Amino acid sequence: MLQGKANTWCSTVVLMFLILITGFKYTLFSVYFTFNHFGYGLVMLNWFFFGFAAFITVSGNSLNTDKEILLNLKSFLENQNRVNRGRYSGWNRWTSNPCEWHGIMCSPDMERVTGLNLSDSKISGEMFNNFSALTQLHHLDFSRNTLKGLIPDDVNRCHNLVYLNLSHNILGGELKLTGLTRLEKLDLSTNRFHGEVKFSFPAICNRLVVANLSMNNFIGRIDTFFDGCLNLMYLDLSSNKFTGNIWTGFSRLVEFSVSENRVSGLIPASSFSDNCNLKGLDLSVNMFYGEVPREISNCKKLVMLNLWGNKFSGPIPSELGSISTLEGLLLGNNEFSRVIPESLLYLNNLAVLDLSYNNFGGRLQEIFGRFRQLKALVLQGNSYIDGLSSSGIHKLTNISRLDLSYNNFSGHLPAEFSEMVGLKFLILAYNQFTGPIPPQYGDLSQLQALDLSFNRLIGSIPPSVGNLRSLLWLMLANNSLTGEIPGELGNCSSLLWLNLANNQLSGRFPPELANIGRNPTLTFESNRRINAMIASPSDCLVTKRLLTMDYSPFGFIYTILTRKICKNVWDQLLQGYGFFQVCVKGSPVRKYRVSGYLQLSGNQLTGEVPSDIGKMQHFSVLHLSYNLFNGELPVEIGNLPLVVLNISWNKFSGQIPREIGSLNCLQNLDLSHNNFSGIFPTNLNCLNELSKFNISFNPQIAGQIPNIGQLATFEEESYLGNPLLHSRLFKLQDPTVPPLNSRKQALPGEEESEDGFWWKALLMEYGCGMAFGMVMLCICVVKVQPKWVVNKVEGLHQLKAVRPWKKNGSRGGGRIIKLM
């Protein structure tokens, strides 16, 4: 009986194992077996265990298990980000319901986690490797962090994923997302992915509507992989390294961009089908050539056409005039013929026209004076020589941006530009304009940027410029302007970027100048209320020029500057949003703020710098080099959030203000070629971010250069010409005296240098010592005859006696006799 019970329980345990492990099919078999052998009771018991197992399985895919996965994710992120954590660190702190946690989305019945959004959450390190455990995950957004490494294979098992955004990270590797067949939106822009896209396309095309792969390192062709993406409406492949021909199916999309790649060839006319749905087409900065197909007029919904930066030639298609929705027409940097179609005048919605760098030459075409609907006209780099007045371009009263830079215009600046009452950006740099700046320009009340640099302008800066309360940029560098800087410039309360370098300006630093940029808020708020204008690649050239400085905090941008980044930088600046952190006086925390510069170098300015300079709280770059400033540098300069301070080649005197040592954001400090005196301020060693430093040729500075710290990282050249300075790291010499090793021989009668005497004395000492040692050795051997010497000598004699025997024995084939 006991054996029967044991068998019964054994069978039950086996059945439980089958129920839990092998599945429903085998469970039915087990029930049938139990019914026939052990009766109805055990069948009911088995069904109980089957239901219990099913309950466990269902509860394994519940909100509680999702919560555990999220807590594992939290621990993973916190381990990789020990400081400066995002809001995910508050999960489970105030509420145990994950549906109420930051960044978590749940189903309508609040039973499952369906979405995870940790965008811009200061997350670094590699990606979490267990997202697939959230079995109902539809939405995953980790954009705008600093994730690195590869996308884990686990993401490929998130089969319910509809939305995936990993943009603006530093993820890399080849793209292999073949498991995400339900994906509708994919954004991987601004990362480091490489390889070809064929590993994911067309495998994930079934439901895909949006795909953004821009700003990566993808390579290969694009002409076949998207044919199966029948639901695709938005495709951005810009800023990669794609090659080959264009994909001809793009006209069924709403927006298509392949800009900044290496795609080449002709644009087939068949690409523009009769049912073209395009609203945005961007083929800029590639290697396309030939004529633009007239069939492009089939795209009746087109809003923006960007063909900038290719090798298109022939006439501009007059058929473009039939696309009434067109707002942006960007045809610059090509080889189009000079004739501008009259039909373009009927594009009533056209706001931006860019025909720059087409080498039109000659006189400015008169047709441009009739584009009354335009808000931006860009004609830079066309080698124009005349026609500003005759074209009537100054009558375009709706225009807000006019760029005629990099041409050959000459003569006086047209005063008629003051009639363009809506003008915000007037760019006339790199021409040959002469004469004075028209005082009427002070009537352009909405002007935000005036760039007249690199011309031949003479005369003084008109005080009427002080009326421009919305002016953000004033660029007058590299002209022949004379006179004093008008104090009225201090009325330009929005002026943050002022460049007057390389003129012949004289007089003092007006104290009123310290008031520029004191309150740009009104201008920024006005720009925020206005929709951003369509950006042209030519705008990038303007952005670079308006921000460029040799030691500018903007310099890091230039190495990664694409058109998208450029547009983003431009928009942020115009709206007053900073994109790099600056120091804030009285606070250890740096903040993102817009920061300007003052560039006055290369003039003839004199006198002392006023203490009012301490008011310039919105300026991070101060360039006063190559002038005639004198007196003491005001201590108030320590109040500024400076990144660059260059006052070299002046006549500043007195002590170097110790307050400079508190400029914690300072990266470049040049005090060279002045008359500073006193003790060298060692607290400059606290400037941990200092990467360029020069205090040379201030001969009255005395003291010791620190042996450790930031100042010890700079070479001797940073301290030359300061005979009273001392360092244990190097010997400061007079740079006007050539060093010894560069002089081939001494002149007759010239005394030996101190260094030459010492190395000769050293050789004599070693020579005498060696001779004395040899004499003593000989005396010791002859007189004392030490045993080890006698043995060595006898051994040598024996060796000589053996050698003839060896030679004879080997030649004669006999045995060699070994001497004992």
C-alpha positions in Angstrom: 0.0 0.0 0.0 2.8 2.4 0.9 4.4 1.5 -2.4 1.2 2.4 -4.3 0.9 5.8 -2.5 4.5 6.5 -3.3 3.9 5.7 -6.9 0.8 7.9 -6.9 2.6 10.9 -5.5 5.6 10.3 -7.7 3.2 10.4 -10.7 1.7 13.6 -9.4 5.1 15.3 -9.1 6.0 14.1 -12.6 2.7 15.6 -13.9 3.4 18.9 -12.2 6.8 19.0 -13.9 5.2 18.2 -17.2 2.6 20.9 -16.7 5.1 23.6 -15.8 7.8 22.6 -18.3 6.6 20.8 -21.4 3.4 22.8 -22.2 -0.3 22.2 -22.9 0.1 19.4 -25.4 2.0 17.1 -23.1 -0.3 18.1 -20.2 -3.4 16.7 -22.0 -1.5 13.4 -22.5 -0.6 13.4 -18.8 -4.3 13.9 -17.8 -5.4 11.0 -20.0 -2.7 8.8 -18.5 -3.6 9.7 -15.0 -7.4 9.1 -15.6 -6.8 5.7 -16.9 -4.4 4.6 -14.1 -5.2 6.6 -10.9 -8.8 7.8 -11.3 -10.8 11.0 -11.4 -9.3 12.6 -8.2 -5.9 12.8 -9.5 -7.2 14.3 -12.7 -8.7 17.2 -10.7 -5.4 17.6 -8.8 -3.5 17.8 -12.1 -5.9 20.4 -13.4 -5.4 22.4 -10.2 -1.6 22.4 -10.7 -2.1 23.3 -14.4 -4.2 26.3 -13.5 -1.6 27.4 -10.8 1.2 27.1 -13.4 -0.8 29.2 -15.8 -1.4 31.8 -13.1 2.3 32.0 -12.5 3.0 32.4 -16.2 0.5 35.2 -16.6 1.6 37.0 -13.4 5.2 36.8 -14.8 4.1 39.3 -17.5 2.5 41.8 -15.1 3.1 45.3 -13.8 5.0 43.9 -10.9 7.5 42.2 -13.1 7.8 45.3 -15.3 8.5 47.2 -12.1 11.3 44.8 -11.2 12.9 45.3 -14.6 12.7 49.1 -14.3 14.4 48.9 -10.9 17.1 46.8 -12.4 17.4 49.5 -15.1 17.6 52.2 -12.4 20.5 50.3 -10.6 22.3 49.8 -13.9 22.1 53.5 -14.8 23.1 54.6 -11.3 26.2 52.3 -11.4 27.3 53.9 -14.6 26.4 57.4 -13.6 27.7 58.0 -10.0 27.1 61.7 -10.1 24.8 64.1 -12.0 22.0 61.6 -12.3 18.7 62.2 -14.1 15.2 62.0 -12.7 15.1 58.2 -13.0 16.9 58.2 -9.7 13.6 59.1 -8.0 11.9 55.9 -9.2 10.2 54.1 -6.3 11.1 56.8 -3.9 7.7 58.6 -3.5 5.4 56.0 -5.1 5.6 52.3 -5.8 3.4 52.5 -8.9 5.8 52.6 -11.9 3.1 54.2 -14.0 3.6 57.3 -11.9 7.3 57.4 -12.3 9.1 60.0 -14.5 9.5 58.9 -18.1 7.2 55.8 -17.8 4.2 55.2 -20.0 1.6 52.5 -19.3 -1.3 50.9 -21.0 -4.8 52.5 -20.6 -5.7 49.9 -18.0 -2.5 50.7 -16.1 -1.6 47.0 -16.1 1.6 47.1 -18.2 4.5 49.3 -19.0 4.4 50.3 -22.7 6.8 53.2 -23.0 10.1 54.5 -21.6 11.3 58.1 -22.2 14.6 59.0 -20.6 15.6 61.6 -23.2 18.1 64.2 -22.0 18.6 62.5 -18.7 22.4 62.8 -18.4 22.9 59.1 -19.0 26.3 57.9 -20.1 27.9 54.5 -20.6 26.5 51.5 -22.5 22.9 50.6 -23.1 20.8 48.4 -20.8 20.7 44.8 -22.0 17.3 43.6 -20.9 14.6 45.9 -22.5 13.0 42.8 -24.1 11.9 41.7 -20.7 9.3 44.5 -20.9 7.2 42.5 -23.3 4.7 45.2 -24.0 7.2 47.9 -24.7 6.1 50.0 -27.7 8.0 53.3 -27.1 11.7 53.6 -26.3 13.4 57.0 -26.2 17.0 57.5 -24.9 17.9 60.5 -27.1 20.1 63.4 -26.1 22.4 61.4 -23.7 25.9 60.2 -24.1 25.3 56.5 -24.6 28.2 54.7 -26.2 29.1 51.3 -27.7 26.8 49.1 -29.7 23.0 48.7 -29.7 22.6 45.4 -27.7 21.1 42.4 -29.6 18.4 42.5 -26.9 16.8 45.5 -28.5 16.3 43.4 -31.6 14.0 41.1 -29.5 11.7 44.0 -28.6 9.2 42.8 -31.2 6.4 45.1 -30.2 8.5 48.2 -30.5 6.8 50.9 -32.6 9.0 54.0 -31.7 12.7 53.9 -31.2 14.7 57.1 -30.7 18.4 56.9 -29.8 19.5 60.2 -31.5 22.2 62.5 -30.2 24.4 59.9 -28.5 27.7 58.4 -29.4 26.5 54.9 -30.3 28.4 53.1 -33.0 28.8 49.8 -34.9 26.8 48.5 -37.8 23.1 48.8 -37.8 21.3 45.4 -37.4 17.7 45.8 -36.4 16.0 43.1 -38.4 13.8 42.0 -35.5 11.9 45.3 -35.2 9.3 44.5 -37.9 6.6 46.6 -36.3 8.7 49.8 -36.1 7.0 52.9 -37.4 9.4 55.6 -36.3 13.2 55.2 -36.2 15.6 58.1 -35.2 19.3 57.3 -34.9 20.6 60.7 -36.0 23.8 62.2 -34.6 25.6 59.1 -33.6 28.6 57.2 -34.9 27.0 54.3 -36.8 28.9 53.0 -39.8 28.7 50.4 -42.5 25.9 49.9 -45.0 22.1 50.1 -44.3 21.4 46.9 -46.1 21.6 45.0 -42.8 18.3 46.6 -41.6 16.6 47.8 -44.8 14.3 46.6 -46.2 13.9 44.1 -43.3 12.2 46.7 -41.0 10.3 48.5 -43.8 6.9 46.8 -43.3 5.3 49.6 -41.2 8.1 52.2 -41.2 6.8 55.8 -41.7 9.8 57.9 -40.4 13.5 57.0 -40.7 16.2 59.5 -39.6 19.8 58.2 -40.1 21.4 61.6 -40.5 24.8 62.6 -39.1 26.4 59.2 -38.9 29.1 57.5 -40.9 27.0 55.2 -43.1 28.5 54.2 -46.4 27.4 52.4 -49.6 24.6 52.8 -52.1 21.1 53.9 -51.4 19.4 53.3 -54.7 17.6 49.9 -53.9 17.2 49.4 -50.2 14.1 51.5 -49.7 11.9 50.2 -52.5 10.1 47.9 -50.1 9.3 50.8 -47.7 5.8 51.4 -49.0 4.6 53.3 -46.0 7.7 55.5 -45.6 6.9 59.2 -45.7 10.0 60.9 -44.1 13.6 59.8 -44.9 16.7 61.7 -43.8 20.0 60.3 -44.9 21.9 63.6 -44.6 25.5 64.1 -43.4 26.8 60.5 -44.0 29.2 59.0 -46.6 26.7 57.4 -49.0 27.8 57.0 -52.6 26.4 55.9 -55.9 23.2 57.1 -57.6 20.1 58.5 -56.0 17.2 56.4 -55.0 14.6 57.2 -57.7 11.5 56.4 -55.6 11.8 59.5 -53.4 8.9 61.3 -55.0 6.4 59.2 -53.1 7.7 60.6 -49.8 6.7 63.8 -48.1 10.3 64.8 -47.2 13.6 63.4 -48.5 17.1 64.6 -47.6 20.4 63.1 -48.8 22.4 66.3 -48.3 26.1 66.3 -47.4 26.9 62.9 -48.9 28.9 61.8 -51.9 25.9 60.8 -54.1 26.5 61.6 -57.8 25.1 61.3 -61.3 22.1 62.8 -63.1 18.7 63.2 -61.6 16.4 61.1 -63.8 13.3 62.9 -65.0 11.3 59.7 -64.1 12.1 60.4 -60.4 9.4 63.1 -60.4 6.2 61.1 -61.0 2.8 62.6 -61.8 1.6 61.9 -58.2 4.6 63.4 -56.5 3.9 64.0 -52.8 7.1 65.9 -51.9 7.0 68.9 -49.7 10.7 69.0 -48.9 13.6 67.9 -51.2 17.2 68.4 -50.1 19.9 67.2 -52.4 22.5 69.8 -51.3 26.2 69.3 -51.0 26.6 66.2 -53.2 28.1 65.6 -56.7 25.0 65.7 -58.9 25.5 67.3 -62.3 23.6 68.0 -65.5 20.4 70.0 -65.9 17.6 70.0 -63.3 14.6 68.0 -64.9 11.7 70.2 -65.8 9.4 67.4 -64.5 10.2 68.7 -61.0 7.1 70.9 -61.6 5.0 67.7 -61.0 5.7 68.2 -57.3 2.8 70.7 -56.8 3.1 70.5 -53.0 6.8 71.3 -52.8 7.6 73.9 -50.1 11.4 73.7 -50.0 13.8 72.8 -52.8 17.5 72.7 -51.9 20.0 71.9 -54.6 22.8 74.0 -53.1 26.4 72.8 -53.5 26.4 70.5 -56.6 27.4 70.8 -60.2 24.0 71.5 -61.8 24.3 73.5 -65.0 22.2 75.0 -67.7 19.1 77.2 -67.2 17.1 77.4 -64.1 13.9 75.6 -65.0 11.1 78.2 -65.7 8.6 75.4 -64.7 9.6 76.1 -61.1 7.3 79.1 -61.3 4.3 76.8 -61.4 4.9 75.4 -57.9 2.8 78.0 -56.1 3.5 76.4 -52.6 7.3 77.0 -52.9 8.7 79.0 -50.0 12.5 78.2 -50.2 14.5 77.9 -53.4 18.2 77.3 -52.7 20.2 76.9 -55.9 23.6 78.4 -54.7 27.0 77.0 -55.4 26.2 75.5 -58.8 26.9 76.5 -62.4 23.5 77.8 -63.5 23.3 80.3 -66.4 22.8 83.9 -65.6 19.2 84.3 -66.7 16.7 84.3 -63.9 13.3 83.1 -65.1 10.5 85.7 -65.0 8.1 83.0 -63.8 9.8 83.0 -60.4 8.3 86.4 -59.7 4.9 84.8 -59.5 5.8 82.6 -56.6 3.9 84.6 -54.1 4.9 82.4 -51.1 8.6 82.5 -52.0 10.4 83.8 -48.9 14.1 82.6 -49.4 16.0 82.8 -52.6 19.7 81.7 -52.6 21.6 82.0 -55.8 25.0 82.4 -54.3 28.3 81.2 -55.8 27.0 80.8 -59.4 29.7 83.1 -60.8 27.1 85.3 -62.5 29.5 88.3 -62.8 28.9 91.7 -64.3 26.1 93.9 -63.1 23.5 92.8 -60.6 20.4 91.5 -62.5 17.6 94.0 -62.5 15.0 91.3 -61.9 16.1 91.0 -58.2 14.6 94.4 -57.6 11.1 93.0 -58.4 11.1 90.1 -55.9 8.9 92.1 -53.5 7.7 88.9 -51.7 11.1 87.9 -50.5 12.3 87.9 -46.9 15.8 86.7 -47.6 18.0 87.2 -50.7 21.4 85.6 -50.8 23.7 86.6 -53.7 27.2 86.2 -52.1 30.2 85.1 -54.1 28.9 86.0 -57.6 31.7 88.4 -58.7 29.2 91.2 -59.2 30.9 94.6 -59.8 28.0 97.0 -60.1 24.2 97.5 -60.3 23.2 98.0 -56.6 21.3 101.2 -57.4 20.1 100.3 -60.9 18.6 97.0 -59.8 16.3 98.7 -57.3 17.2 96.1 -54.8 16.9 98.7 -52.0 13.2 98.9 -52.7 12.5 95.3 -51.3 10.8 96.6 -48.2 9.7 93.2 -47.0 13.2 91.8 -46.9 14.8 91.0 -43.6 18.1 89.4 -44.7 20.3 90.6 -47.6 23.7 89.0 -48.2 25.9 90.5 -50.9 29.2 89.5 -49.4 32.2 88.1 -51.3 31.6 90.1 -54.5 33.5 93.0 -56.1 31.2 95.9 -55.5 33.0 99.2 -55.2 32.2 102.8 -54.6 30.3 104.3 -51.7 27.9 102.2 -49.6 24.4 102.9 -50.9 22.5 105.1 -48.4 19.3 103.8 -50.0 19.6 100.6 -47.9 18.1 102.6 -45.1 14.8 102.5 -46.9 14.6 98.7 -46.3 12.7 99.2 -43.0 12.3 95.5 -42.3 16.0 94.7 -42.7 17.4 92.6 -39.9 20.6 91.2 -41.4 22.7 93.3 -43.8 25.9 91.4 -44.9 28.2 93.4 -47.3 31.6 92.0 -46.2 34.4 91.1 -48.5 33.8 93.7 -51.2 35.6 96.9 -52.2 33.3 99.5 -50.9 34.9 102.8 -50.1 33.9 106.0 -48.4 32.3 106.5 -45.0 29.5 104.4 -43.4 26.2 106.2 -44.2 24.7 107.7 -41.0 21.3 106.8 -42.4 22.0 103.2 -41.4 21.1 104.2 -37.9 17.5 104.4 -39.1 17.3 100.6 -39.6 15.5 100.1 -36.2 15.1 96.4 -36.7 18.6 95.7 -37.7 20.2 92.8 -35.8 23.4 92.2 -37.8 25.5 94.6 -39.8 28.6 93.2 -41.4 30.8 95.6 -43.4 34.1 94.0 -42.6 36.9 93.5 -45.2 36.2 96.5 -47.3 38.0 99.8 -47.8 35.8 102.0 -45.7 37.2 105.3 -44.4 36.0 108.0 -42.0 34.6 107.6 -38.5 31.9 105.3 -37.1 28.7 107.4 -37.3 27.2 108.0 -33.8 23.7 107.2 -35.3 24.7 103.5 -35.1 23.8 103.9 -31.4 20.2 104.1 -32.4 20.2 100.4 -33.3 18.7 99.0 -30.1 18.1 95.5 -31.6 21.6 95.2 -33.0 23.3 91.9 -31.9 26.3 92.0 -34.3 28.4 94.9 -35.5 31.3 93.8 -37.7 33.5 96.6 -39.1 36.9 94.9 -38.9 39.6 95.2 -41.6 38.8 98.6 -43.0 40.5 102.0 -42.7 38.2 103.6 -40.2 39.6 106.5 -38.2 38.5 108.7 -35.3 37.3 107.7 -31.9 34.9 105.0 -30.9 31.6 106.9 -30.4 30.3 106.6 -26.9 26.8 106.3 -28.4 27.5 102.7 -29.1 26.8 102.2 -25.5 23.1 102.7 -26.3 23.1 99.4 -28.3 21.7 97.4 -25.4 21.5 94.2 -27.4 25.0 94.4 -28.9 26.9 91.3 -27.8 29.3 90.8 -30.7 31.4 93.8 -31.6 34.4 93.5 -33.9 36.3 96.7 -34.8 39.7 95.1 -35.2 42.4 96.2 -37.7 41.4 99.7 -38.4 43.0 103.0 -37.5 40.8 104.0 -34.6 42.3 106.2 -32.0 41.4 107.9 -28.8 40.4 106.3 -25.5 38.2 103.4 -24.5 34.9 105.2 -23.9 33.4 104.3 -20.5 30.0 104.1 -22.2 31.2 101.2 -24.4 30.9 99.0 -21.3 27.1 99.3 -21.5 26.8 97.4 -24.8 24.9 94.1 -24.5 23.5 95.0 -21.0 20.0 93.9 -21.9 19.5 91.8 -25.1 16.3 90.1 -23.7 13.8 92.2 -25.7 15.5 91.2 -29.0 15.7 87.6 -28.0 12.1 87.4 -27.0 11.1 89.0 -30.3 13.0 86.4 -32.2 11.3 83.6 -30.2 7.9 84.8 -31.3 8.8 84.6 -34.9 8.9 81.3 -36.8 12.4 80.3 -37.9 13.2 81.1 -41.5 14.2 78.3 -43.9 18.0 78.0 -43.5 20.4 78.0 -46.4 23.9 76.5 -46.4 25.1 80.0 -47.1 23.9 80.9 -43.6 26.6 78.6 -42.2 29.2 80.7 -43.8 27.7 83.8 -42.2 27.5 82.0 -38.8 31.2 81.1 -39.0 32.2 84.6 -39.9 30.1 86.3 -37.2 31.4 84.0 -34.5 34.9 83.3 -35.6 37.8 84.4 -33.5 41.3 82.8 -33.1 40.6 81.9 -29.5 36.9 81.8 -29.5 34.8 79.5 -27.2 32.9 78.8 -30.4 36.0 77.1 -31.9 35.0 73.6 -30.8 32.0 73.8 -33.1 34.0 74.1 -36.3 35.3 70.6 -36.2 31.8 69.1 -36.2 29.9 71.8 -38.1 27.3 70.4 -40.5 24.4 72.4 -41.8 22.0 71.1 -39.2 24.4 71.9 -36.4 25.0 75.3 -37.9 21.3 76.1 -38.2 20.8 74.9 -34.6 23.6 77.2 -33.3 22.2 80.1 -35.3 18.7 79.7 -34.1 19.8 79.3 -30.5 21.9 82.5 -30.6 19.1 84.5 -32.2 16.7 83.4 -29.5 19.2 83.9 -26.6 19.8 80.2 -25.7 23.4 79.4 -24.8 25.0 76.3 -26.1 28.1 76.2 -23.8 28.4 76.8 -20.1 29.9 80.0 -18.8 31.0 81.0 -15.3 28.6 83.0 -13.2 30.1 85.4 -10.6 29.3 84.3 -7.1 28.2 80.8 -8.1 30.3 77.6 -8.4 27.7 76.3 -10.9 28.2 77.1 -14.6 25.2 77.9 -16.6 24.2 77.8 -20.3 24.2 81.5 -21.4 24.7 83.4 -24.5 28.1 85.1 -24.3 29.6 87.7 -26.5 33.0 89.2 -27.4 34.7 92.6 -27.7 37.4 92.7 -30.4 39.4 96.0 -30.6 42.8 94.7 -31.5 45.0 96.2 -34.2 44.1 99.9 -33.7 45.8 102.9 -32.1 43.7 103.2 -29.0 45.3 104.9 -26.0 44.8 105.7 -22.4 43.6 103.6 -19.5 40.9 100.9 -19.7 38.1 102.2 -17.5 36.9 100.4 -14.4 33.4 100.3 -16.0 34.6 97.3 -17.9 33.5 95.2 -14.9 29.9 95.8 -16.0 30.3 93.6 -19.2 28.8 90.5 -17.6 27.6 89.0 -20.9 31.1 88.9 -22.5 33.5 85.9 -22.4 36.1 87.2 -24.9 38.1 90.4 -24.5 40.7 91.2 -27.2 42.6 94.5 -26.8 45.9 93.5 -28.3 48.1 95.6 -30.6 47.1 99.0 -29.3 48.6 101.7 -27.1 46.7 101.3 -23.9 48.6 102.2 -20.8 48.2 102.5 -17.0 47.1 99.7 -14.7 44.7 97.0 -15.7 41.5 97.6 -13.6 40.9 94.9 -11.0 37.2 94.9 -12.0 38.2 92.7 -14.9 38.0 89.9 -12.5 34.2 90.3 -12.4 33.8 89.1 -16.0 33.0 85.4 -17.1 36.1 85.5 -19.4 37.2 82.6 -21.5 39.8 84.6 -23.4 41.7 87.7 -22.3 44.3 89.0 -24.7 45.9 92.4 -23.9 49.3 91.8 -25.5 51.4 94.4 -27.3 50.3 97.4 -25.3 51.8 99.5 -22.5 50.0 98.3 -19.5 52.0 98.8 -16.3 51.8 98.1 -12.5 50.9 94.9 -10.9 49.0 92.1 -12.7 45.7 92.0 -10.9 45.4 89.0 -8.6 41.7 89.0 -9.5 42.6 87.3 -12.8 43.4 84.2 -10.8 39.7 83.9 -9.9 38.6 83.7 -13.6 37.9 79.9 -13.4 36.7 79.6 -17.0 39.7 81.2 -18.5 41.3 79.2 -21.2 43.5 81.7 -23.0 45.5 84.5 -21.2 48.0 86.6 -23.1 49.7 89.5 -21.1 52.9 89.5 -23.2 54.7 92.6 -24.5 53.6 95.1 -21.8 55.3 96.9 -18.9 53.8 94.9 -16.0 55.9 94.9 -12.8 55.9 93.6 -9.3 55.7 90.0 -8.0 54.4 87.3 -10.4 50.9 86.3 -9.1 51.2 82.6 -8.4 47.5 82.3 -7.9 47.3 82.1 -11.7 48.2 78.5 -11.1 44.6 78.0 -9.9 43.4 78.5 -13.5 43.0 74.8 -14.2 41.4 75.2 -17.6 44.2 77.4 -19.0 45.5 76.0 -22.3 47.3 79.0 -23.7 49.4 81.3 -21.5 51.9 84.1 -22.4 53.5 86.6 -20.0 56.7 87.1 -22.0 58.5 90.4 -22.4 57.4 92.1 -19.2 61.0 92.6 -17.9 60.0 94.1 -14.6 58.1 91.1 -13.3 59.9 89.1 -10.6 59.3 86.0 -8.7 59.3 82.2 -9.0 57.3 80.2 -11.5 55.5 77.3 -9.8 57.1 73.9 -10.3 53.8 72.1 -10.3 50.3 72.9 -11.4 48.9 74.5 -14.5 51.6 77.1 -15.1 54.3 74.3 -15.0 52.7 72.8 -18.1 53.8 75.7 -20.4 57.0 75.9 -22.3 59.8 78.4 -21.9 58.4 80.6 -24.7 55.6 81.6 -22.4 58.1 83.3 -20.0 60.8 84.7 -22.3 62.2 88.2 -21.8 61.6 88.3 -18.1 65.1 88.2 -16.5 63.7 88.6 -12.9 61.6 85.4 -13.2 63.0 82.1 -12.1 62.1 78.5 -12.7 63.5 75.2 -11.7 62.0 73.6 -14.8 64.0 75.5 -17.4 66.6 78.2 -17.6 65.3 81.5 -18.9 67.8 83.0 -21.3 67.9 86.3 -23.2 66.3 85.2 -26.6 68.3 87.8 -28.4 71.6 85.9 -27.7 71.9 82.7 -29.8 72.4 79.6 -27.8 75.8 77.9 -27.6 74.9 74.9 -29.7 73.7 77.1 -32.6 77.1 78.9 -32.9 79.5 77.0 -35.1 82.8 78.5 -33.6 83.9 81.4 -31.4 85.1 84.6 -32.9 88.8 85.4 -32.5 89.5 86.9 -29.1 86.1 85.9 -27.8 86.2 84.5 -24.3 85.1 80.9 -23.7 81.6 80.6 -22.2 81.1 79.3 -18.8 79.5 76.2 -20.1 82.5 75.5 -22.5 85.0 75.8 -19.6 83.2 73.3 -17.5 83.0 70.5 -20.1 86.7 70.9 -21.0 87.6 70.8 -17.3 85.6 67.6 -16.9 87.5 65.9 -19.8 90.8 66.9 -18.3 89.8 65.5 -14.9 88.9 62.1 -16.3 92.0 62.0 -18.5 94.4 62.7 -15.6 92.6 60.2 -13.3 92.8 57.5 -15.9 96.6 58.0 -16.5 97.3 58.0 -12.7 95.3 54.8 -12.3 97.3 53.0 -15.1 100.7 53.9 -13.5 99.6 52.6 -10.1 98.4 49.4 -11.6 101.7 48.7 -13.3 103.6 49.4 -10.1 101.4 47.0 -8.2 101.8 44.2 -10.7 105.6 44.5 -11.0 106.4 44.8 -7.3 103.7 42.8 -5.6 103.0 40.2 -8.3 99.5 39.1 -7.0 98.7 35.5 -7.5 95.7 36.1 -9.7 97.8 38.1 -12.1 100.4 35.2 -12.3 97.7 32.6 -12.9 96.2 34.7 -15.7 99.6 35.2 -17.4 100.4 31.4 -17.2 97.0 30.6 -18.6 97.6 32.8 -21.6 100.9 31.0 -22.3 99.3 27.6 -22.1 96.5 28.8 -24.5 99.1 29.8 -27.1 100.8 26.4 -26.8 97.5 24.5 -27.4 96.5 26.4 -30.6 99.4 24.9 -32.9 98.5 21.4 -31.7 94.8 21.9 -32.6 95.6 23.1 -36.0 98.1 20.3 -36.8 95.8 17.6 -35.4 92.8 18.7 -37.4 94.7 18.9 -40.7 96.4 15.5 -40.2 93.3 13.7 -39.0 95.0 12.7 -35.7 93.8 13.0 -32.1 94.1 16.3 -30.3 96.1 16.0 -27.2 94.6 17.8 -24.2 97.2 19.5 -22.0 96.8 19.0 -18.4 
